[in-house]
């Protein structure tokens, strides 16, 4: 029997040659074709209530792909199935970052975008992300209907020659340059290390820096579908090469230059930074820095964050009289808010941040440039800027552990039914169950959540010191593995 195909937190993902096969990609393509041509699609809430423009299948589908094994081959196969169903198809001429494809869906007024990528997952995975007409992550209502059209067969009569090629890099970068202060960046004494993690955003940020005459070094920008033996996820354990280059002699600040590192993930929608000493500017600090920066530029609007993102966002919102809303994990939930409401910034723990006036989607390239803009505006080392922010908002430290556990779903459900009154010697002052189980302490929190993209139990924790973070996470891991009892 064919494997079950289900769309999770952001798309459908599977292991190459096991779940992610040409046969299954063909099944998804056929289901998408039937969905796009179905009259029932008009009844979806995104068209009825969100105000999204409905576009018929004849508006065509844009297909992009990342740098993984055979991603272009899968993209071509998917495109051929769509074309066999008489749907116009444009396929990108080269690997592209997901935000470039999302922007192109809006710009070209396509019926849908399809991105062949498994984002930050290990090299043996690949996947499919769907981008509806609004240029963001497909919401559950959308993917559920696509799943309803899945069958065991698909049409394949069209050849690759019937697919039109499209170039996205230059028009997308032209749009990005409209969203950042080029004169400020050009005038600042920056020295930038750009880490593409061998992903599909390679060459995008360096192109802009080259045009502006900004001194920079690009690393992990070549072809390597193994991603250098590390997952293309911008977290500290995967960024040893970036830290080494930043701390090497050739990237030490010269003539008063300010050294900054920026990094994007496998498909370019996530961001992280690194200061001149090689310390990580993780998703929490990046969100807080960019939030403060947008407010300083005079921009206003609601703030949205996922349940696993920093409380620094709450502090900034409170200080500035900004409404803040929390969502489950998955940018599709944040994207909905960005489509329907006046949202200034939306972000998640994984490093995805969406900005007002662009697309209702994450963009690691734009956010990398905004981090550089922050340093350019303040003319201080990034470490000093972070220190000032911590003094203003209070000290917040974060870490996450991922555990491969068969009983992860049962464990989370058990905690929901019977949450503890105390954990790791700390009184639990509140319990949140928006997504997983979040135990709030005075001055910090711990979240238990089953991953929607990998077979993992994720433990997220934010506390006032690094030592407290590790203490709480260790206790949580002991409990999850059955080595500790709560009652």
C-alpha positions as CSV (number, residue, x, y, z in Angstrom):
1,X,0.0,0.0,0.0
2,X,1.2,3.5,-0.7
3,X,2.4,5.5,2.3
4,X,0.1,8.0,4.0
5,X,0.9,11.5,3.1
6,X,0.1,14.3,5.6
7,X,1.1,17.9,5.7
8,X,2.5,18.9,9.0
9,X,3.8,22.1,10.6
10,X,5.0,23.4,7.2
11,X,4.4,21.1,4.4
12,X,4.9,17.4,3.8
13,X,8.3,15.9,4.4
14,X,9.8,12.4,4.1
15,X,13.0,10.4,3.9
16,X,14.4,10.1,0.4
17,X,13.7,6.8,-1.3
18,X,11.5,5.7,1.6
19,X,8.6,8.2,1.8
20,X,9.8,10.9,-0.5
21,X,9.7,9.2,-3.9
22,X,8.8,10.1,-7.4
23,X,5.6,8.1,-7.0
24,X,4.5,10.0,-3.9
25,X,5.6,13.4,-5.3
26,X,3.4,12.5,-8.3
27,X,0.5,11.7,-6.0
28,X,0.8,15.1,-4.3
29,X,1.1,16.9,-7.7
30,X,-2.1,15.2,-8.9
31,X,-3.9,16.0,-5.7
32,X,-2.8,19.6,-6.1
33,X,-4.0,19.7,-9.7
34,X,-7.4,18.3,-8.8
35,X,-7.6,20.7,-5.8
36,X,-6.8,23.8,-7.9
37,X,-9.4,22.9,-10.5
38,X,-12.1,22.0,-7.9
39,X,-15.0,24.4,-7.5
40,X,-15.0,23.5,-3.8
41,X,-11.8,25.4,-3.4
42,X,-13.7,28.7,-3.5
43,X,-15.4,27.8,-0.3
44,X,-12.2,27.9,1.8
45,X,-12.1,30.4,4.5
46,X,-9.0,32.1,3.0
47,X,-11.2,33.3,0.2
48,X,-14.4,33.8,2.1
49,X,-13.1,35.6,5.2
50,X,-9.4,36.5,4.8
51,X,-9.8,38.6,1.7
52,X,-7.4,36.5,-0.4
53,X,-7.8,36.8,-4.1
54,X,-9.0,33.5,-5.6
55,X,-7.1,32.6,-8.8
56,X,-8.1,29.9,-11.1
57,X,-5.8,27.0,-12.0
58,X,-5.2,28.7,-15.4
59,X,-3.1,31.4,-13.5
60,X,-0.5,28.7,-13.2
61,X,1.8,27.3,-10.6
62,X,5.4,28.4,-9.8
63,X,7.7,25.5,-8.8
64,X,11.0,26.2,-7.0
65,X,13.5,23.9,-5.4
66,X,16.5,23.9,-2.9
67,X,20.0,22.4,-3.1
68,X,19.2,18.9,-1.8
69,X,19.7,15.6,-3.6
70,X,17.6,15.5,-6.7
71,X,15.4,18.5,-5.7
72,X,15.4,19.8,-9.3
73,X,14.4,16.3,-10.6
74,X,11.5,16.2,-8.1
75,X,10.5,19.7,-9.1
76,X,10.5,18.8,-12.8
77,X,8.5,15.6,-12.1
78,X,5.9,17.5,-10.1
79,X,5.7,20.2,-12.8
80,X,5.2,17.5,-15.5
81,X,2.2,16.1,-13.6
82,X,0.7,19.5,-13.2
83,X,1.2,20.3,-16.9
84,X,-0.3,16.9,-17.8
85,X,-3.4,18.2,-16.1
86,X,-3.4,21.3,-18.4
87,X,-2.1,23.7,-15.7
88,X,0.6,26.2,-16.8
89,X,3.8,25.6,-14.9
90,X,6.9,27.8,-14.5
91,X,10.0,26.2,-12.9
92,X,12.9,28.1,-11.5
93,X,16.1,28.1,-13.5
94,X,18.2,27.3,-10.4
95,X,17.7,26.6,-6.7
96,X,15.9,29.5,-5.0
97,X,15.1,30.4,-1.3
98,X,11.5,29.9,-0.2
99,X,10.9,33.6,0.4
100,X,11.8,34.4,-3.2
101,X,9.3,31.8,-4.4
102,X,6.6,33.1,-2.0
103,X,7.2,36.7,-3.3
104,X,7.0,35.5,-6.9
105,X,3.6,34.0,-6.3
106,X,2.3,37.4,-5.3
107,X,4.3,39.3,-8.0
108,X,3.3,37.0,-10.9
109,X,-0.3,36.5,-9.5
110,X,0.0,32.7,-9.7
111,X,-2.6,30.3,-8.5
112,X,-0.1,28.6,-6.2
113,X,3.6,28.1,-5.5
114,X,5.3,24.8,-4.7
115,X,8.7,24.6,-3.1
116,X,10.7,21.4,-3.1
117,X,12.6,21.6,0.2
118,X,13.0,20.0,3.6
119,X,14.1,23.3,5.0
120,X,16.4,22.7,8.0
121,X,16.0,18.9,8.2
122,X,18.9,16.5,7.7
123,X,20.2,15.8,4.2
124,X,18.3,12.5,3.8
125,X,15.0,14.3,3.9
126,X,13.1,16.3,1.3
127,X,9.7,17.8,1.2
128,X,7.0,20.0,-0.4
129,X,5.8,23.4,0.8
130,X,2.7,24.9,-0.7
131,X,2.3,28.7,-1.1
132,X,-1.3,29.9,-1.9
133,X,-2.1,33.1,-3.7
134,X,-1.2,35.3,-0.7
135,X,2.4,34.2,-0.8
136,X,2.6,32.5,2.6
137,X,2.6,29.1,4.2
138,X,-0.6,27.1,3.3
139,X,-2.9,27.0,6.3
140,X,-4.4,23.7,7.6
141,X,-7.7,24.3,5.8
142,X,-5.8,24.4,2.5
143,X,-3.6,21.4,3.0
144,X,-6.4,19.3,4.4
145,X,-8.4,19.8,1.2
146,X,-5.3,18.9,-0.9
147,X,-4.9,15.7,1.2
148,X,-8.6,14.9,0.4
149,X,-7.7,14.7,-3.3
150,X,-4.9,12.2,-2.8
151,X,-5.2,9.0,-4.8
152,X,-3.0,6.1,-5.9
153,X,-2.6,7.3,-9.5
154,X,-1.3,10.4,-11.3
155,X,-1.2,11.6,-14.9
156,X,2.2,11.9,-16.6
157,X,1.9,12.7,-20.3
158,X,3.8,16.1,-20.5
159,X,7.5,16.3,-21.0
160,X,10.0,18.6,-19.3
161,X,10.1,20.7,-22.5
162,X,6.6,21.9,-21.7
163,X,7.7,23.6,-18.5
164,X,8.6,27.2,-18.8
165,X,11.8,28.4,-16.9
166,X,11.7,31.5,-14.8
167,X,14.5,33.6,-13.1
168,X,13.6,34.9,-9.7
169,X,16.8,36.2,-8.1
170,X,17.1,39.7,-9.6
171,X,13.5,40.8,-9.3
172,X,13.3,39.4,-5.8
173,X,16.5,41.2,-4.7
174,X,15.2,44.4,-6.3
175,X,12.2,44.1,-4.0
176,X,14.4,43.4,-0.9
177,X,16.5,46.5,-1.7
178,X,13.3,48.6,-1.4
179,X,12.8,47.4,2.2
180,X,16.2,48.3,3.7
181,X,18.1,51.5,4.1
182,X,20.8,51.1,1.4
183,X,22.4,54.5,2.1
184,X,22.8,53.6,5.8
185,X,24.3,50.2,5.1
186,X,26.6,51.7,2.4
187,X,27.9,54.4,4.8
188,X,28.6,52.1,7.8
189,X,32.0,50.5,8.6
190,X,30.7,46.9,8.3
191,X,32.6,43.7,7.8
192,X,30.2,40.8,7.2
193,X,30.5,37.1,7.2
194,X,27.6,35.5,5.3
195,X,26.9,31.8,6.0
196,X,24.5,30.2,3.6
197,X,24.9,26.7,5.2
198,X,25.1,25.3,1.6
199,X,21.4,26.3,1.2
200,X,19.5,27.9,-1.6
201,X,19.9,31.5,-0.3
202,X,23.6,31.3,-1.3
203,X,24.7,34.3,-3.3
204,X,21.7,36.5,-2.4
205,X,23.0,38.5,0.5
206,X,26.5,38.8,-1.0
207,X,25.1,40.2,-4.2
208,X,23.6,43.1,-2.3
209,X,26.7,43.6,-0.2
210,X,28.8,43.6,-3.3
211,X,26.6,46.3,-4.9
212,X,26.9,48.4,-1.8
213,X,30.7,48.0,-1.6
214,X,30.5,46.4,1.9
215,X,33.4,44.2,2.9
216,X,32.2,40.6,3.3
217,X,33.2,37.0,3.2
218,X,30.8,34.3,2.0
219,X,31.1,30.8,3.5
220,X,29.4,27.5,2.9
221,X,28.1,28.9,-0.4
222,X,29.1,26.0,-2.8
223,X,27.4,22.8,-3.7
224,X,27.1,20.2,-1.0
225,X,23.8,18.2,-0.6
226,X,25.3,16.7,2.6
227,X,25.4,20.3,4.1
228,X,29.0,19.7,5.3
229,X,27.8,17.0,7.6
230,X,25.5,19.3,9.6
231,X,21.8,20.0,9.5
232,X,21.2,23.3,7.7
233,X,19.6,24.8,10.8
234,X,21.0,28.0,12.2
235,X,21.6,26.9,15.8
236,X,24.9,27.0,17.6
237,X,26.0,23.4,17.2
238,X,25.8,23.8,13.4
239,X,27.6,27.1,13.2
240,X,31.2,26.1,14.2
241,X,32.5,27.1,10.7
242,X,30.9,30.6,11.0
243,X,32.4,31.1,14.5
244,X,35.8,30.0,13.3
245,X,35.8,32.5,10.4
246,X,34.5,35.3,12.5
247,X,37.2,34.8,15.0
248,X,40.0,34.3,12.5
249,X,42.5,37.0,11.7
250,X,41.1,37.7,8.2
251,X,37.7,38.7,9.7
252,X,38.8,40.7,12.7
253,X,37.7,44.3,12.6
254,X,40.1,46.4,10.6
255,X,40.2,50.2,10.7
256,X,37.3,50.3,13.2
257,X,35.1,48.1,11.1
258,X,32.2,46.3,12.9
259,X,32.2,42.5,12.3
260,X,28.9,40.8,12.0
261,X,27.9,37.3,11.0
262,X,24.5,36.5,9.4
263,X,23.3,33.0,8.5
264,X,20.3,31.5,6.7
265,X,19.0,27.9,6.7
266,X,18.6,25.3,4.0
267,X,15.8,27.2,2.1
268,X,16.6,30.7,3.2
269,X,13.6,31.5,5.3
270,X,15.2,31.4,8.7
271,X,17.8,33.7,10.2
272,X,20.4,33.9,12.9
273,X,23.3,36.2,13.6
274,X,26.7,36.1,15.3
275,X,28.5,38.9,17.0
276,X,32.2,39.9,16.7
277,X,33.2,37.4,19.5
278,X,31.4,34.4,17.9
279,X,28.4,34.5,20.2
280,X,25.1,33.4,18.6
281,X,22.3,35.9,18.1
282,X,19.6,33.3,18.2
283,X,16.0,33.6,17.0
284,X,14.9,35.1,20.3
285,X,17.5,37.9,20.3
286,X,17.0,38.4,16.5
287,X,13.3,38.8,16.9
288,X,13.7,41.2,19.8
289,X,16.4,43.3,18.1
290,X,14.4,43.6,14.9
291,X,11.2,44.4,16.8
292,X,12.9,47.2,18.6
293,X,14.5,48.4,15.3
294,X,11.2,48.6,13.5
295,X,9.6,50.6,16.3
296,X,12.6,52.9,16.3
297,X,12.0,53.5,12.6
298,X,8.5,54.7,13.4
299,X,6.7,51.6,12.2
300,X,3.7,50.4,14.1
301,X,1.4,47.3,14.1
302,X,0.5,44.3,16.1
303,X,3.2,41.8,17.2
304,X,2.7,38.0,16.8
305,X,4.9,35.2,18.1
306,X,4.8,31.5,18.5
307,X,4.4,29.9,21.9
308,X,8.0,28.8,21.9
309,X,9.4,32.3,21.4
310,X,11.0,34.6,24.0
311,X,9.2,36.7,26.6
312,X,11.4,39.6,25.5
313,X,8.8,40.2,22.8
314,X,6.2,40.7,25.6
315,X,8.4,43.2,27.4
316,X,8.9,45.2,24.2
317,X,5.2,45.2,23.4
318,X,4.3,46.3,26.9
319,X,6.8,49.1,26.9
320,X,5.5,50.5,23.6
321,X,1.8,49.9,24.0
322,X,1.8,47.3,21.2
323,X,-0.7,44.4,21.1
324,X,1.0,41.0,21.2
325,X,-0.7,37.7,20.3
326,X,0.7,34.2,20.8
327,X,0.1,31.3,18.3
328,X,0.8,27.6,18.0
329,X,4.1,26.6,16.4
330,X,4.1,26.9,12.7
331,X,4.4,30.0,10.6
332,X,1.1,29.3,8.9
333,X,-0.6,30.5,12.0
334,X,1.4,33.7,12.1
335,X,0.9,34.1,8.3
336,X,-2.8,34.1,8.8
337,X,-2.6,37.0,11.2
338,X,-0.3,38.9,8.8
339,X,-2.9,38.5,6.0
340,X,-5.9,39.4,8.0
341,X,-4.6,42.0,10.5
342,X,-2.1,44.9,10.7
343,X,0.9,43.0,11.9
344,X,4.3,44.7,12.3
345,X,6.3,41.6,13.0
346,X,5.6,37.9,13.4
347,X,8.1,35.3,14.5
348,X,8.9,31.8,15.7
349,X,11.5,30.0,17.7
350,X,13.0,28.4,14.7
351,X,14.3,31.7,13.3
352,X,11.4,32.6,11.0
353,X,10.4,36.2,11.1
354,X,7.9,38.0,8.9
355,X,7.9,41.8,8.4
356,X,5.1,44.2,7.6
357,X,5.0,45.5,4.0
358,X,6.7,42.4,2.5
359,X,5.2,38.9,2.3
360,X,3.2,37.1,5.1
361,X,6.1,34.7,5.3
362,X,9.5,34.2,6.8
363,X,12.5,35.8,5.0
364,X,16.0,35.1,6.3
365,X,17.5,37.3,3.6
366,X,15.6,40.4,4.5
367,X,16.1,39.8,8.2
368,X,19.8,39.3,7.8
369,X,20.0,42.8,6.2
370,X,17.8,44.2,9.0
371,X,20.3,42.9,11.5
372,X,23.1,44.6,9.6
373,X,21.0,47.8,9.5
374,X,20.7,47.7,13.3
375,X,24.5,47.6,13.6
376,X,24.9,50.3,10.9
377,X,22.5,52.6,12.8
378,X,24.0,52.2,16.2
379,X,27.7,52.1,15.0
380,X,28.5,49.8,17.9
381,X,29.5,46.1,18.1
382,X,26.5,43.7,18.0
383,X,27.5,42.3,21.4
384,X,27.1,45.8,23.0
385,X,23.7,46.3,21.3
386,X,22.5,43.0,22.8
387,X,23.9,43.9,26.2
388,X,22.0,47.2,26.2
389,X,18.8,45.3,25.2
390,X,19.2,42.8,28.0
391,X,19.8,45.6,30.6
392,X,16.5,47.2,29.3
393,X,14.4,44.0,29.2
394,X,15.9,41.7,31.7
395,X,18.2,38.8,31.1
396,X,16.7,36.0,29.0
397,X,18.6,32.9,28.1
398,X,17.3,30.0,26.0
399,X,18.1,26.5,24.8
400,X,16.2,23.5,23.3
401,X,16.8,19.8,23.4
402,X,15.3,17.3,20.9
403,X,14.7,13.8,22.0
404,X,13.9,10.8,19.8
405,X,11.0,9.3,21.8
406,X,8.4,6.9,20.6
407,X,5.9,7.9,23.3
408,X,6.3,11.7,22.8
409,X,2.6,12.2,22.0
410,X,1.4,10.2,25.0
411,X,3.8,12.1,27.3
412,X,2.5,15.5,26.1
413,X,-1.1,14.4,26.5
414,X,-0.4,13.1,30.0
415,X,1.1,16.4,31.0
416,X,-2.0,18.2,29.7
417,X,-4.3,16.1,31.8
418,X,-2.1,16.2,34.9
419,X,0.4,19.2,34.9
420,X,2.7,19.4,37.9
421,X,2.5,22.1,40.5
422,X,6.3,22.2,40.8
423,X,9.1,21.3,38.4
424,X,12.9,21.3,39.0
425,X,12.4,22.9,42.4
426,X,10.3,25.8,40.9
427,X,6.7,26.5,41.5
428,X,4.6,26.3,38.4
429,X,2.6,29.6,38.3
430,X,0.7,28.9,35.1
431,X,0.1,26.2,32.5
432,X,-0.5,26.9,28.8
433,X,-1.7,24.2,26.3
434,X,-2.0,26.2,23.1
435,X,0.6,23.8,21.5
436,X,2.1,21.2,23.8
437,X,2.4,22.0,27.5
438,X,4.1,25.1,28.7
439,X,5.0,25.3,32.4
440,X,5.5,28.9,33.5
441,X,7.7,29.8,36.5
442,X,8.5,33.1,38.0
443,X,11.0,34.5,35.5
444,X,11.0,31.7,33.0
445,X,9.2,28.8,31.3
446,X,9.6,25.2,29.9
447,X,7.7,23.8,27.0
448,X,7.1,20.1,26.1
449,X,6.0,19.7,22.5
450,X,6.0,16.9,19.9
451,X,7.6,18.1,16.6
452,X,5.3,18.5,13.6
453,X,8.1,17.9,11.1
454,X,10.3,15.2,12.7
455,X,9.8,12.2,15.1
456,X,11.0,14.2,18.1
457,X,10.0,15.5,21.5
458,X,11.2,19.1,21.7
459,X,12.0,20.6,25.1
460,X,12.2,24.4,25.0
461,X,13.3,26.6,27.9
462,X,13.9,30.2,28.7
463,X,15.3,31.3,32.1
464,X,17.2,34.3,33.6
465,X,20.6,32.5,33.4
466,X,22.3,29.8,31.2
467,X,22.8,27.6,34.2
468,X,19.1,27.7,35.1
469,X,18.2,26.8,31.5
470,X,20.4,23.7,31.6
471,X,19.2,22.7,35.0
472,X,15.5,22.8,34.0
473,X,16.2,21.1,30.6
474,X,18.2,18.3,32.3
475,X,15.3,17.7,34.7
476,X,12.8,17.7,31.8
477,X,14.9,15.2,29.8
478,X,15.2,12.9,32.9
479,X,11.4,13.0,33.2
480,X,10.8,12.5,29.5
481,X,13.0,9.4,29.5
482,X,11.2,8.0,32.5
483,X,14.2,8.5,34.8
484,X,12.3,10.9,37.1
485,X,8.8,11.0,38.5
486,X,6.7,14.2,39.0
487,X,4.4,13.0,41.7
